[in-house]
Amino acid sequence: MIRRGDPITFRALAQAAGVSLDFLYRNAELRRRVEQLRDQQRATPQPTPASPDPDQPSSVIRILTTQLSDLKRRHREEMTTLKQALETAHGEILELRRRLGHRANASPQDS
């Protein structure tokens, strides 16, 4: 990450190393090193690229993140619609059961 000039963050390191964030935070030596490198990067001004390359991972990640956000939003909307339909169906079933119970009590019984 340092050689490539990637931003040093706990999340990026965990992903690159295939470990959990919890592992990095619990390991005091690793945590200090990540914090040290992160602070060094913040203190050093990073050169800005002249023109963004659409094939660069950051662009791909940005596009995929946008698509994922859109999918999540649509999924939440669909789940809300389905939950409302289910609640309506439950209400209708309850109403029908009450009507059936009322009719059974109103009909004459055989003696």
Buried (B, 14 or more C-beta within 10 A) or exposed (E): BEEEEBBBBBEBBBEEEEEEEEEBEEEEEBBEBBEEBBEEBEEEEEEEEEEEEEEEEEEEEEEEEEEEEEEEEEEEEEEEEEEEEEEEEEEEEEEEEEEEEEEEEEEEEEE
